[in-house]
Amino acid sequence: MGIEIGRPFIPSLVCYCYALSQMFERARIDNFVSGFLVGGSAWKCLEISHLLFAESTLIFCGADLEQIWHLKPVFVSFRLF
């Protein structure tokens, strides 16, 4: 499975991925979930909370139940699309 060469591209997939990415970003900015820091110094680092690929999503957050509960509304609202 996955996106194959020769299959038609679905433009709405880009919109859905963008919407999901914005929902994860809002949860991170509001400190509901935390990602991990990448970079050398404190002012040049980048916080990664999620990675989106063609048909896969990786979510990085703390290993506590509170952060998992804050992810649930993101998935529920994305499912409504």
Summary of the structure (lengths in Angstrom):
residues: 81
radius of gyration: 14.8
end to end distance: 22.5
largest distance: 44.0
contacts: 164
relative contact order: 0.18
helix: 42%
strand: 15%
